[in-house]
Amino acid sequence: MLRCALAEWQLGRTRLVRSRLGLWLLLLVGGFVLVVRHPVILALDTGMLAAVLAVAFTAGADNDRAALALTLTHPTTPLAVALGRWLAASVIAGLCVGVACATRAGSGGAEVAALWRAAAGGLVAAAATAACALVAVWAGGNALAGVLFLYVFVISHFGPPAIEAVLGDGVMGWIAGAVVRVLPGVWRYAKLAGGDPGAWVHAVAWAAGGVSAAALMLARWMRR
């Protein structure tokens, strides 16, 4: 299975240099380095949004989704495919986090120790977001990847109290609060750098559960 997963991982490297993914990631990292001042927010925004873009370019396109049926007829398993695509997106996002934090360290904008902690949190958040994005694109294509991107960029910065203060305690407020509690979010993963156990459990659960859910989706496609 490991060999099959690594074979799927090669797709991410190819898309990084032979598609517009590299350009979009360069613009993303450059924009956050110039605008975002707090190292934790820099690492989280860069890693999580880069993960969504990487999944969109390696698993969410119509051609990629159509090719999955052919891929699954070869000597591989749904778990290996899902694991490989998740690994590719996580590695790409991790590289973006490293570049962003290294650039900030070189400019002297933050303490090195704080940047190391922020980078660690950004890597874990990126892995969780990549798993979530993988489930989203295999469920609804890149349209859902766009929704997730906007959610991470805007809404996920606000915790349930802020959401409830804006929307009230009605049905809409309850639904929005439940969404930000369940999905990967900047408000929760900002605590990763400080070693918060709840944030780490949430991120690890999404990374493992998302890959497993994506593999189950592929297994169901195989049975059709």
N, CA, C and O of each residue as an XYZ file, in Angstrom:
896
protein
N       0.821     -1.201      0.000
C       0.000      0.000      0.000
C       0.860      1.258      0.000
O       0.509      2.254     -0.632
N       1.981      1.212      0.707
C       2.851      2.381      0.791
C       3.370      2.776     -0.586
O       3.445      3.961     -0.913
N       3.730      1.773     -1.393
C       4.225      2.063     -2.739
C       3.132      2.739     -3.580
O       3.412      3.677     -4.326
N       1.910      2.268     -3.460
C       0.796      2.874     -4.203
C       0.535      4.301     -3.733
O       0.258      5.187     -4.541
N       0.626      4.515     -2.427
C       0.415      5.857     -1.891
C       1.479      6.823     -2.387
O       1.171      7.963     -2.733
N       2.733      6.373     -2.425
C       3.811      7.223     -2.909
C       3.670      7.503     -4.403
O       4.054      8.572     -4.878
N       3.124      6.551     -5.136
C       2.877      6.775     -6.558
C       1.837      7.875     -6.755
O       1.980      8.710     -7.648
N       0.796      7.883     -5.932
C      -0.199      8.938     -6.000
C       0.387     10.275     -5.585
O      -0.017     11.320     -6.094
N       1.338     10.247     -4.662
C       1.975     11.477     -4.196
C       2.733     12.185     -5.321
O       2.855     13.410     -5.307
N       3.240     11.431     -6.286
C       3.979     12.030     -7.384
C       3.119     13.003     -8.183
O       3.640     13.943     -8.783
N       1.811     12.784     -8.195
C       0.921     13.675     -8.923
C       1.013     15.102     -8.392
O       0.981     16.063     -9.161
N       1.127     15.231     -7.079
C       1.239     16.555     -6.496
C       2.483     17.285     -6.960
O       2.424     18.478     -7.258
N       3.604     16.593     -7.027
C       4.847     17.212     -7.493
C       4.728     17.655     -8.942
O       5.220     18.718     -9.320
N       4.064     16.825     -9.757
C       3.887     17.171    -11.162
C       3.017     18.408    -11.321
O       3.356     19.314    -12.082
N       1.894     18.451    -10.604
C       0.996     19.601    -10.713
C       1.652     20.879    -10.184
O       1.350     21.978    -10.651
N       2.537     20.731     -9.223
C       3.186     21.899     -8.632
C       4.038     22.637     -9.652
O       4.115     23.865     -9.617
N       4.677     21.912    -10.558
C       5.594     22.540    -11.510
C       5.006     22.661    -12.913
O       5.532     23.415    -13.731
N       3.930     21.938    -13.208
C       3.403     21.933    -14.574
C       1.981     22.491    -14.685
O       1.338     22.343    -15.724
N       1.504     23.111    -13.654
C       0.192     23.742    -13.701
C       0.291     25.107    -13.022
O       1.374     25.540    -12.628
N      -0.848     25.772    -12.893
C      -0.870     27.082    -12.252
C      -0.851     26.992    -10.735
O      -0.887     28.014    -10.050
N      -0.796     25.792    -10.216
C      -0.784     25.636     -8.760
C       0.400     26.362     -8.138
O       0.243     27.064     -7.140
N       1.588     26.196     -8.723
C       2.766     26.853     -8.173
C       2.623     28.360     -8.144
O       3.033     29.002     -7.177
N       2.045     28.938     -9.195
C       1.852     30.390     -9.246
C       0.875     30.855     -8.180
O       1.130     31.844     -7.493
N      -0.253     30.140     -8.034
C      -1.237     30.523     -7.028
C      -0.652     30.422     -5.623
O      -0.911     31.276     -4.775
N       0.128     29.388     -5.381
C       0.739     29.243     -4.059
C       1.760     30.340     -3.797
O       1.860     30.847     -2.680
N       2.519     30.706     -4.828
C       3.489     31.794     -4.678
C       2.792     33.098     -4.327
O       3.251     33.833     -3.453
N       1.691     33.388     -5.002
C       0.927     34.596     -4.698
C       0.328     34.539     -3.299
O       0.295     35.543     -2.587
N      -0.143     33.361     -2.910
C      -0.730     33.194     -1.581
C       0.299     33.451     -0.489
O       0.053     34.220      0.440
N       1.452     32.802     -0.609
C       2.500     32.967      0.409
C       2.992     34.404      0.433
O       3.128     34.992      1.506
N       3.258     34.974     -0.726
C       3.749     36.343     -0.777
C       2.768     37.334     -0.179
O       3.164     38.261      0.527
N       1.483     37.139     -0.464
C       0.484     38.044      0.081
C       0.406     37.992      1.592
O       0.330     39.028      2.252
N       0.425     36.786      2.143
C       0.327     36.671      3.599
C       1.597     37.164      4.290
O       1.522     37.753      5.368
N       2.749     36.934      3.691
C       3.997     37.427      4.290
C       3.990     38.947      4.362
O       4.485     39.529      5.327
N       3.434     39.583      3.350
C       3.411     41.045      3.318
C       2.340     41.646      4.219
O       2.516     42.744      4.748
N       1.236     40.935      4.395
C       0.081     41.524      5.078
C      -0.044     41.072      6.536
O      -0.234     41.897      7.429
N       0.063     39.758      6.773
C      -0.198     39.210      8.110
C       1.002     39.445      9.018
O       2.141     39.192      8.624
N       0.754     39.922     10.214
C       1.832     40.244     11.145
C       2.043     39.179     12.214
O       3.179     38.927     12.615
N       0.964     38.548     12.680
C       1.103     37.568     13.751
C       1.614     36.249     13.172
O       1.031     35.753     12.208
N       2.682     35.663     13.722
C       3.257     34.447     13.133
C       2.308     33.261     13.127
O       2.328     32.463     12.190
N       1.473     33.129     14.160
C       0.538     31.998     14.206
C      -0.500     32.113     13.096
O      -0.773     31.137     12.399
N      -1.076     33.294     12.930
C      -2.071     33.495     11.874
C      -1.421     33.339     10.505
O      -2.035     32.795      9.588
N      -0.189     33.809     10.359
C       0.541     33.640      9.101
C       0.669     32.169      8.737
O       0.378     31.776      7.607
N       1.103     31.357      9.694
C       1.299     29.928      9.431
C      -0.018     29.219      9.164
O      -0.100     28.379      8.267
N      -1.051     29.548      9.935
C      -2.339     28.872      9.775
C      -3.005     29.234      8.450
O      -3.437     28.351      7.709
N      -3.088     30.523      8.152
C      -3.726     30.933      6.899
C      -2.979     30.364      5.693
O      -3.596     29.873      4.747
N      -1.664     30.432      5.733
C      -0.871     29.920      4.618
C      -1.068     28.419      4.455
O      -1.346     27.944      3.354
N      -0.926     27.672      5.544
C      -1.007     26.222      5.460
C      -2.384     25.718      5.086
O      -2.507     24.838      4.235
N      -3.432     26.262      5.711
C      -4.780     25.763      5.477
C      -5.278     26.108      4.077
O      -5.881     25.271      3.406
N      -5.029     27.331      3.640
C      -5.487     27.722      2.307
C      -4.652     27.040      1.219
O      -5.183     26.679      0.169
N      -3.357     26.864      1.462
C      -2.526     26.137      0.500
C      -2.980     24.690      0.385
O      -2.936     24.117     -0.704
N      -3.414     24.095      1.483
C      -3.900     22.718      1.450
C      -5.144     22.596      0.584
O      -5.277     21.641     -0.182
N      -6.056     23.558      0.699
C      -7.271     23.531     -0.119
C      -6.920     23.669     -1.603
O      -7.465     22.953     -2.443
N      -6.010     24.589     -1.919
C      -5.596     24.754     -3.313
C      -4.930     23.497     -3.849
O      -5.194     23.080     -4.977
N      -4.065     22.892     -3.038
C      -3.363     21.694     -3.489
C      -4.322     20.548     -3.766
O      -4.162     19.830     -4.753
N      -5.312     20.372     -2.911
C      -6.310     19.325     -3.137
C      -7.135     19.632     -4.383
O      -7.444     18.732     -5.163
N      -7.489     20.894     -4.569
C      -8.282     21.269     -5.738
C      -7.540     20.956     -7.033
O      -8.157     20.544     -8.016
N      -6.224     21.148     -7.043
C      -5.442     20.921     -8.255
C      -5.040     19.464     -8.442
O      -4.717     19.059     -9.559
N      -5.052     18.668     -7.380
C      -4.599     17.278     -7.510
C      -5.717     16.255     -7.413
O      -5.516     15.089     -7.755
N      -6.897     16.670     -6.952
C      -7.965     15.678     -6.767
C      -9.347     16.181     -7.133
O     -10.258     15.371     -7.305
N      -9.541     17.489     -7.259
C     -10.883     18.018     -7.413
C     -11.323     18.330     -8.821
O     -12.515     18.512     -9.070
N     -10.369     18.399     -9.764
C     -10.740     18.712    -11.143
C     -11.578     17.579    -11.738
O     -11.494     16.430    -11.304
N     -12.382     17.925    -12.735
C     -13.250     16.918    -13.362
C     -12.434     15.772    -13.955
O     -12.819     14.608    -13.835
N     -11.305     16.098    -14.597
C     -10.470     15.044    -15.187
C      -9.884     14.130    -14.119
O      -9.787     12.919    -14.317
N      -9.494     14.708    -12.989
C      -8.940     13.891    -11.906
C      -9.994     12.956    -11.341
O      -9.717     11.785    -11.082
N     -11.189     13.464    -11.150
C     -12.258     12.634    -10.586
C     -12.666     11.536    -11.574
O     -12.985     10.417    -11.172
N     -12.651     11.866    -12.867
C     -12.988     10.858    -13.867
C     -11.917      9.781    -13.953
O     -12.217      8.619    -14.225
N     -10.666     10.171    -13.720
C      -9.567      9.208    -13.800
C      -9.527      8.259    -12.610
O      -8.858      7.227    -12.667
N     -10.234      8.594    -11.531
C     -10.210      7.731    -10.354
C     -10.774      6.348    -10.661
O     -10.289      5.345    -10.137
N     -11.799      6.295    -11.510
C     -12.381      4.990    -11.860
C     -11.352      4.103    -12.527
O     -11.289      2.903    -12.258
N     -10.527      4.703    -13.416
C      -9.468      3.937    -14.069
C      -8.366      3.571    -13.087
O      -7.843      2.458    -13.119
N      -8.015      4.507    -12.216
C      -6.962      4.246    -11.226
C      -7.316      3.068    -10.335
O      -6.465      2.238    -10.016
N      -8.579      3.005     -9.937
C      -8.992      1.966     -8.997
C      -9.078      0.587     -9.629
O      -9.212     -0.409     -8.918
N      -9.003      0.511    -10.965
C      -8.985     -0.808    -11.616
C      -7.586     -1.409    -11.641
O      -7.431     -2.584    -11.975
N      -6.567     -0.629    -11.296
C      -5.194     -1.115    -11.260
C      -4.882     -1.640     -9.863
O      -5.672     -1.447     -8.939
N      -3.736     -2.302     -9.700
C      -3.393     -2.892     -8.382
C      -3.150     -1.825     -7.313
O      -2.006     -1.505     -6.988
N      -4.218     -1.291     -6.783
C      -4.134     -0.308     -5.710
C      -5.357     -0.463     -4.833
O      -6.216     -1.305     -5.094
N      -5.436      0.339     -3.806
C      -6.585      0.302     -2.898
C      -7.106      1.712     -2.713
O      -6.350      2.670     -2.877
N      -8.383      1.868     -2.373
C      -8.917      3.206     -2.122
C      -8.149      3.951     -1.025
O      -7.947      5.161     -1.122
N      -7.727      3.239      0.004
C      -6.987      3.893      1.080
C      -5.650      4.420      0.584
O      -5.225      5.503      0.986
N      -4.980      3.666     -0.287
C      -3.693      4.109     -0.820
C      -3.863      5.360     -1.672
O      -3.049      6.281     -1.594
N      -4.916      5.399     -2.483
C      -5.166      6.574     -3.318
C      -5.456      7.789     -2.446
O      -4.875      8.855     -2.647
N      -6.355      7.628     -1.477
C      -6.698      8.743     -0.603
C      -5.490      9.207      0.206
O      -5.263     10.405      0.372
N      -4.724      8.247      0.705
C      -3.544      8.592      1.499
C      -2.516      9.328      0.653
O      -1.899     10.286      1.117
N      -2.329      8.882     -0.595
C      -1.359      9.530     -1.469
C      -1.758     10.950     -1.820
O      -0.925     11.857     -1.795
N      -3.032     11.150     -2.148
C      -3.487     12.511     -2.480
C      -3.414     13.421     -1.264
O      -3.042     14.588     -1.385
N      -3.766     12.900     -0.094
C      -3.670     13.700      1.138
C      -2.212     14.045      1.441
O      -1.902     15.171      1.830
N      -1.325     13.076      1.261
C       0.092     13.313      1.526
C       0.639     14.383      0.596
O       1.404     15.248      1.021
N       0.247     14.326     -0.681
C       0.721     15.325     -1.640
C       0.285     16.726     -1.229
O       1.095     17.652     -1.204
N      -0.993     16.877     -0.909
C      -1.496     18.192     -0.516
C      -0.854     18.675      0.783
O      -0.541     19.858      0.918
N      -0.657     17.770      1.732
C      -0.059     18.155      3.017
C       1.387     18.586      2.850
O       1.824     19.551      3.477
N       2.135     17.880      2.008
C       3.538     18.239      1.774
C       3.633     19.595      1.087
O       4.447     20.434      1.473
N       2.806     19.809      0.075
C       2.817     21.098     -0.626
C       2.472     22.233      0.330
O       3.142     23.266      0.342
N       1.430     22.043      1.129
C       1.045     23.072      2.098
C       2.135     23.274      3.145
O       2.391     24.401      3.568
N       2.779     22.178      3.563
C       3.862     22.286      4.525
C       5.034     23.095      3.984
O       5.651     23.871      4.714
N       5.340     22.911      2.700
C       6.404     23.711      2.078
C       6.052     25.194      2.092
O       6.914     26.042      2.323
N       4.789     25.500      1.844
C       4.350     26.899      1.867
C       4.483     27.493      3.267
O       4.914     28.634      3.426
N       4.114     26.719      4.272
C       4.264     27.181      5.653
C       5.737     27.432      5.965
O       6.085     28.448      6.567
N       6.599     26.504      5.555
C       8.026     26.670      5.804
C       8.593     27.910      5.138
O       9.372     28.647      5.742
N       8.198     28.140      3.885
C       8.694     29.323      3.168
C       8.205     30.607      3.831
O       8.969     31.558      3.997
N       6.926     30.626      4.208
C       6.364     31.825      4.833
C       7.050     32.139      6.156
O       7.415     33.285      6.418
N       7.225     31.111      6.991
C       7.844     31.333      8.300
C       9.334     31.649      8.169
O       9.859     32.463      8.929
N      10.020     31.018      7.218
C      11.435     31.310      7.012
C      11.627     32.735      6.517
O      12.578     33.412      6.907
N      10.720     33.188      5.655
C      10.809     34.556      5.168
C      10.593     35.552      6.293
O      11.293     36.561      6.383
N       9.613     35.263      7.158
C       9.371     36.149      8.292
C      10.557     36.136      9.251
O      10.910     37.174      9.810
N      11.174     34.975      9.446
C      12.343     34.897     10.326
C      13.503     35.684      9.749
O      14.242     36.339     10.483
N      13.665     35.622      8.430
C      14.747     36.362      7.784
C      14.575     37.859      7.868
O      15.557     38.602      7.890
N      13.327     38.311      7.915
C      13.073     39.748      7.999
C      13.165     40.272      9.424
O      13.127     41.482      9.646
N      13.289     39.354     10.407
C      13.383     39.766     11.799
C      12.084     40.240     12.380
O      12.070     40.976     13.366
N      10.960     39.814     11.762
C       9.658     40.284     12.208
C       9.101     39.558     13.407
O       8.128     40.028     13.996
N       9.671     38.431     13.798
C       9.160     37.680     14.938
C      10.284     36.838     15.508
O      11.263     36.546     14.820
N      10.144     36.451     16.762
C      11.148     35.611     17.387
C      11.171     34.241     16.726
O      10.145     33.724     16.281
N      12.371     33.666     16.674
C      12.535     32.379     15.997
C      11.751     31.281     16.711
O      11.120     30.448     16.060
N      11.785     31.274     18.037
C      11.063     30.245     18.792
C       9.564     30.310     18.528
O       8.911     29.279     18.368
N       9.023     31.524     18.484
C       7.594     31.688     18.209
C       7.263     31.214     16.803
O       6.203     30.630     16.579
N       8.153     31.457     15.861
C       7.917     31.016     14.490
C       7.968     29.499     14.374
O       7.206     28.914     13.604
N       8.857     28.854     15.130
C       8.904     27.388     15.120
C       7.592     26.801     15.625
O       7.054     25.866     15.031
N       7.079     27.352     16.719
C       5.806     26.866     17.255
C       4.664     27.146     16.276
O       3.785     26.309     16.072
N       4.694     28.324     15.684
C       3.657     28.658     14.716
C       3.716     27.735     13.506
O       2.682     27.294     13.003
N       4.934     27.442     13.037
C       5.094     26.559     11.881
C       4.586     25.154     12.188
O       3.955     24.526     11.338
N       4.855     24.654     13.397
C       4.366     23.330     13.778
C       2.841     23.297     13.765
O       2.237     22.346     13.268
N       2.227     24.333     14.310
C       0.775     24.407     14.288
C       0.237     24.515     12.877
O      -0.790     23.918     12.556
N       0.924     25.277     12.024
C       0.498     25.420     10.642
C       0.557     24.116      9.880
O      -0.318     23.842      9.058
N       1.582     23.298     10.136
C       1.706     22.000      9.465
C       0.572     21.066      9.847
O      -0.008     20.399      8.990
N       0.258     21.020     11.136
C      -0.822     20.144     11.596
C      -2.165     20.631     11.065
O      -2.988     19.828     10.626
N      -2.389     21.946     11.103
C      -3.637     22.497     10.576
C      -3.775     22.230      9.085
O      -4.872     21.951      8.601
N      -2.667     22.314      8.354
C      -2.702     22.038      6.918
C      -3.069     20.585      6.652
O      -3.835     20.303      5.730
N      -2.538     19.665      7.440
C      -2.865     18.251      7.259
C      -4.342     17.989      7.512
O      -4.977     17.234      6.775
N      -4.891     18.610      8.552
C      -6.325     18.444      8.846
C      -7.179     19.035      7.739
O      -8.165     18.426      7.325
N      -6.810     20.216      7.254
C      -7.581     20.873      6.205
C      -7.500     20.117      4.890
O      -8.481     20.056      4.148
N      -6.340     19.539      4.594
C      -6.194     18.754      3.370
C      -7.135     17.550      3.381
O      -7.732     17.221      2.356
N      -7.268     16.898      4.521
C      -8.186     15.756      4.624
C      -9.623     16.200      4.448
O     -10.404     15.530      3.772
N      -9.981     17.326      5.053
C     -11.334     17.853      4.916
C     -11.618     18.227      3.461
O     -12.691     17.932      2.935
N     -10.649     18.879      2.818
C     -10.824     19.279      1.423
C     -10.937     18.073      0.507
O     -11.672     18.111     -0.479
N     -10.219     17.002      0.822
C     -10.279     15.797     -0.001
C     -11.685     15.207      0.005
O     -12.202     14.806     -1.038
N     -12.292     15.156      1.169
C     -13.669     14.673      1.271
C     -14.600     15.596      0.493
O     -15.503     15.129     -0.201
N     -14.383     16.904      0.609
C     -15.260     17.871     -0.050
C     -15.204     17.747     -1.569
O     -16.245     17.713     -2.224
N     -13.990     17.677     -2.140
C     -13.890     17.657     -3.604
C     -14.370     16.334     -4.188
O     -14.891     16.306     -5.303
N     -14.202     15.241     -3.452
C     -14.704     13.969     -3.966
C     -16.206     13.837     -3.761
O     -16.841     12.960     -4.346
N     -16.768     14.696     -2.940
C     -18.225     14.716     -2.775
C     -18.898     15.662     -3.757
O     -19.988     15.375     -4.253
N     -18.250     16.793     -4.039
C     -18.903     17.787     -4.882
C     -18.012     18.546     -5.828
O     -18.432     19.565     -6.377
N     -16.787     18.084     -6.041
C     -15.905     18.751     -6.983
C     -15.310     20.035     -6.428
O     -15.398     20.316     -5.233
N     -14.705     20.806     -7.319
C     -14.013     22.015     -6.898
C     -14.944     23.143     -6.491
O     -14.490     24.147     -5.942
N     -16.238     22.999     -6.747
C     -17.184     23.992     -6.226
C     -17.153     23.994     -4.701
O     -17.168     25.050     -4.068
N     -17.111     22.802     -4.125
C     -17.023     22.716     -2.661
C     -15.647     23.142     -2.161
O     -15.521     23.653     -1.048
N     -14.616     22.934     -2.978
C     -13.288     23.428     -2.598
C     -13.299     24.949     -2.503
O     -12.682     25.518     -1.603
N     -13.994     25.609     -3.422
C     -14.109     27.061     -3.358
C     -14.855     27.523     -2.121
O     -14.479     28.511     -1.491
N     -15.917     26.802     -1.774
C     -16.664     27.140     -0.557
C     -15.782     26.969      0.671
O     -15.791     27.813      1.567
N     -15.021     25.878      0.715
C     -14.132     25.632      1.849
C     -13.044     26.689      1.928
O     -12.685     27.128      3.021
N     -12.514     27.102      0.781
C     -11.483     28.137      0.753
C     -12.004     29.431      1.372
O     -11.334     30.044      2.203
N     -13.201     29.839      0.963
C     -13.790     31.062      1.508
C     -14.101     30.919      2.994
O     -13.942     31.863      3.768
N     -14.548     29.725      3.379
C     -14.830     29.486      4.794
C     -13.563     29.654      5.632
O     -13.575     30.342      6.653
N     -12.462     29.019      5.193
C     -11.213     29.113      5.943
C     -10.714     30.558      5.971
O     -10.249     31.040      7.004
N     -10.813     31.237      4.844
C     -10.266     32.585      4.718
C     -11.032     33.607      5.554
O     -10.443     34.554      6.075
N     -12.350     33.415      5.681
C     -13.171     34.431      6.346
C     -13.796     33.912      7.635
O     -13.459     34.374      8.725
N     -14.698     32.960      7.507
C     -15.554     32.574      8.629
C     -14.784     31.851      9.721
O     -15.068     32.036     10.905
N     -13.799     31.014      9.333
C     -13.135     30.184     10.341
C     -12.282     30.983     11.312
O     -11.783     30.425     12.290
N     -12.103     32.271     11.067
C     -11.367     33.109     12.013
C     -12.225     33.463     13.234
O     -11.706     33.924     14.251
N     -13.521     33.246     13.125
C     -14.432     33.623     14.206
C     -14.927     32.375     14.926
O     -15.397     31.429     14.293
N     -14.821     32.377     16.242
C     -15.280     31.253     17.036
C     -16.780     31.282     17.234
O     -17.436     32.247     16.841
N     -17.341     30.235     17.840
C     -18.792     30.170     18.073
C     -19.361     31.374     18.810
O     -20.437     31.839     18.434
N     -18.698     31.911     19.848
C     -19.280     33.087     20.505
C     -19.470     34.270     19.562
O     -20.488     34.959     19.624
N     -18.488     34.506     18.687
C     -18.596     35.616     17.739
C     -19.702     35.354     16.731
O     -20.445     36.268     16.371
N     -19.816     34.112     16.271
C     -20.873     33.763     15.322
C     -22.250     33.957     15.949
O     -23.152     34.509     15.321
N     -22.404     33.505     17.178
C     -23.690     33.627     17.859
C     -24.026     35.096     18.166
O     -25.194     35.484     18.172
N     -22.995     35.897     18.418
C     -23.243     37.320     18.680
C     -23.765     38.024     17.434
O     -24.561     38.958     17.532
N     -23.312     37.574     16.254
C     -23.744     38.195     15.002
C     -25.103     37.663     14.558
O     -25.979     38.432     14.165
N     -25.275     36.333     14.622
C     -26.490     35.703     14.083
C     -27.572     35.466     15.133
O     -28.700     35.105     14.797
N     -27.227     35.671     16.407
C     -28.200     35.434     17.455
C     -28.262     33.973     17.844
O     -27.466     33.166     17.364
N     -29.192     33.628     18.702
C     -29.300     32.262     19.213
C     -30.408     31.472     18.521
O     -30.918     30.500     19.078
N     -30.780     31.882     17.312
C     -31.798     31.177     16.554
C     -31.231     29.978     15.818
O     -30.126     29.516     16.102
N     -32.011     29.486     14.867
C     -31.599     28.295     14.118
C     -30.341     28.566     13.306
O     -29.428     27.741     13.298
N     -30.274     29.708     12.619
C     -29.104     30.026     11.801
C     -27.851     30.156     12.647
O     -26.782     29.688     12.255
N     -27.976     30.787     13.801
C     -26.832     30.907     14.688
C     -26.361     29.556     15.196
O     -25.161     29.310     15.322
N     -27.333     28.669     15.491
C     -26.962     27.335     15.977
C     -26.267     26.532     14.888
O     -25.277     25.851     15.153
N     -26.784     26.609     13.659
C     -26.181     25.866     12.548
C     -24.772     26.384     12.261
O     -23.838     25.596     12.110
N     -24.620     27.697     12.186
C     -23.303     28.274     11.907
C     -22.319     27.935     13.024
O     -21.155     27.637     12.758
N     -22.782     27.981     14.264
C     -21.908     27.618     15.376
C     -21.477     26.164     15.323
O     -20.331     25.839     15.632
N     -22.406     25.279     14.924
C     -22.063     23.859     14.799
C     -21.045     23.639     13.692
O     -20.145     22.810     13.828
N     -21.185     24.384     12.585
C     -20.255     24.240     11.463
C     -18.842     24.631     11.872
O     -17.891     23.904     11.588
N     -18.696     25.771     12.535
C     -17.349     26.210     12.898
C     -16.748     25.345     14.007
O     -15.528     25.299     14.162
N     -17.588     24.667     14.770
C     -17.075     23.743     15.773
C     -16.554     22.454     15.132
O     -15.569     21.881     15.598
N     -17.211     22.004     14.074
C     -16.864     20.714     13.464
C     -15.732     20.854     12.462
O     -14.777     20.079     12.503
N     -15.817     21.816     11.569
C     -14.822     21.943     10.501
C     -13.506     22.502     11.034
O     -13.488     23.167     12.070
N     -12.409     22.235     10.333
C     -11.137     22.877     10.700
C     -11.286     24.388     10.657
O     -11.894     24.932      9.736
N     -10.737     25.059     11.643
C     -10.892     26.504     11.699
C      -9.683     27.188     12.303
O      -9.011     26.637     13.175
N      -9.412     28.396     11.832
C      -8.282     29.169     12.346
C      -8.485     29.483     13.825
O      -7.525     29.468     14.595
N      -9.718     29.767     14.229
C      -9.973     30.137     15.619
C      -9.556     29.020     16.579
O      -9.045     29.288     17.667
N      -9.776     27.775     16.172
C      -9.409     26.649     17.033
C      -7.929     26.309     16.913
O      -7.256     26.077     17.917
N      -7.426     26.281     15.679
C      -6.043     25.844     15.467
C      -5.010     26.897     15.853
O      -3.812     26.615     15.876
N      -5.473     28.114     16.158
C      -4.548     29.111     16.700
C      -3.978     28.662     18.038
O      -2.951     29.168     18.490
N      -4.661     27.698     18.670
C      -4.196     27.183     19.959
C      -3.178     26.059     19.808
O      -2.600     25.611     20.799
N      -2.952     25.596     18.575
C      -1.994     24.504     18.365
C      -0.586     24.908     18.791
O       0.136     24.118     19.399
N      -0.202     26.139     18.471
C       1.146     26.596     18.803
C       1.390     26.605     20.303
O       2.527     26.463     20.752
N       0.321     26.771     21.082
C       0.448     26.754     22.537
C       0.313     25.374     23.138
O       0.383     25.228     24.359
N       0.118     24.342     22.303
C       0.028     22.965     22.789
C      -1.316     22.591     23.360
O      -1.397     21.668     24.170
N      -2.391     23.282     22.964
C      -3.721     22.984     23.494
C      -4.147     21.567     23.086
O      -4.199     21.272     21.893
N      -4.453     20.682     24.050
C      -4.799     19.293     23.720
C      -6.040     19.172     22.849
O      -6.079     18.348     21.935
N      -7.065     19.994     23.126
C      -8.292     19.920     22.346
C      -8.057     20.246     20.884
O      -8.614     19.590     20.004
N      -7.238     21.255     20.615
C      -6.944     21.625     19.231
C      -6.171     20.522     18.523
O      -6.437     20.226     17.358
N      -5.216     19.911     19.218
C      -4.431     18.828     18.612
C      -5.303     17.609     18.338
O      -5.175     16.984     17.286
N      -6.176     17.268     19.257
C      -7.067     16.121     19.050
C      -7.985     16.378     17.859
O      -8.197     15.491     17.032
N      -8.526     17.586     17.771
C      -9.419     17.933     16.667
C      -8.690     17.811     15.330
O      -9.230     17.242     14.381
N      -7.467     18.342     15.248
C      -6.716     18.309     13.994
C      -6.340     16.887     13.599
O      -6.480     16.502     12.438
N      -5.864     16.110     14.561
C      -5.484     14.725     14.267
C      -6.701     13.906     13.864
O      -6.625     13.067     12.966
N      -7.825     14.153     14.532
C      -9.056     13.439     14.192
C      -9.498     13.753     12.770
O      -9.957     12.864     12.053
N      -9.364     15.014     12.354
C      -9.736     15.369     10.992
C      -8.776     14.744      9.985
O      -9.205     14.262      8.937
N      -7.477     14.748     10.296
C      -6.508     14.168      9.366
C      -6.782     12.682      9.152
O      -6.817     12.210      8.016
N      -6.977     11.947     10.251
C      -7.226     10.507     10.142
C      -8.623     10.213      9.630
O      -8.799      9.371      8.749
N      -9.610     10.896     10.171
C     -10.990     10.643      9.766
C     -11.282     11.086      8.350
O     -12.041     10.428      7.638
N     -10.683     12.203      7.928
C     -10.911     12.672      6.570
C     -10.351     11.732      5.524
O     -11.009     11.448      4.523
N      -9.145     11.251      5.749
C      -8.544     10.291      4.812
C      -9.368      9.008      4.779
O      -9.603      8.446      3.710
N      -9.800      8.551      5.933
C     -10.613      7.328      5.993
C     -11.944      7.522      5.272
O     -12.385      6.640      4.534
N     -12.585      8.675      5.482
C     -13.855      8.946      4.812
C     -13.670      9.029      3.303
O     -14.507      8.535      2.549
N     -12.573      9.654      2.853
C     -12.300      9.724      1.421
C     -12.071      8.335      0.839
O     -12.522      8.041     -0.268
N     -11.374      7.486      1.579
C     -11.147      6.118      1.114
C     -12.454      5.345      1.009
O     -12.639      4.568      0.073
N     -13.356      5.549      1.953
C     -14.664      4.885      1.892
C     -15.472      5.350      0.685
O     -16.187      4.562      0.067
N     -15.353      6.636      0.355
C     -16.027      7.141     -0.829
C     -15.499      6.470     -2.090
O     -16.275      6.097     -2.970
N     -14.182      6.315     -2.178
C     -13.598      5.635     -3.334
C     -13.998      4.165     -3.379
O     -14.248      3.621     -4.454
N     -14.057      3.532     -2.233
C     -14.459      2.124     -2.188
C     -15.881      1.975     -2.707
O     -16.192      0.998     -3.388
N     -16.740      2.925     -2.396
C     -18.122      2.851     -2.898
C     -18.154      3.064     -4.408
O     -18.968      2.463     -5.110
N     -17.254      3.935     -4.910
C     -17.174      4.124     -6.361
C     -16.748      2.830     -7.060
O     -17.213      2.530     -8.160
N     -15.860      2.067     -6.412
C     -15.384      0.817     -7.001
C     -16.513     -0.206     -7.151
O     -16.512     -1.019     -8.076
N     -17.465     -0.153     -6.234
C     -18.532     -1.146     -6.261
C     -19.643     -0.813     -7.261
O     -20.542     -1.622     -7.494
N     -19.571      0.388     -7.848
C     -20.619      0.770     -8.798
C     -20.416      0.061    -10.137
O     -21.201      0.258    -11.064
